[in-house]
């Protein structure tokens, strides 16, 4: 599929959407006092309790050392705890604490308002098709990534 020179390509459009969505999300979440990386880490741990630091770094597309610093701050603030993996002494499993419940609830309010505001003029049928196509592209890219990693 080709586009003319005045139409941005898929990659550029996705990057622009991500940048704009992140910028507006950061503004709305600023009163909550955590960085985007901290929110993303909390959300990923919420979605997959017991996630390892290496797996979190992979899904966040960050270097493990950078994720380690984010986790250090979250742990110091009482949002997460690291537990030793019972099968691998080199590995730590990540879990949210009860203190993180209010933060997760607050960020969900921000996320919900972002979804509502950004999709208010989008036809539900067109959105369903768009999400299906983007899911197919993500799966294809994931397969290509797995192949490239060997």
Secondary structure, 3 states (H helix, E strand, C coil): CCCCCCCCCHHHHHHHHHHHHHHHHHHHHHHHCCCHHHHHHHHHHHHCCCEEHHHHHHHHCCCHHHHHHHHHHHHHCCCEEEEEECCEEEEEEEEECCCHHHHHHHHHHHHHHHHHHHHCCCCHHHHHHHHHHHHHHHHHHHHHHHHHHC
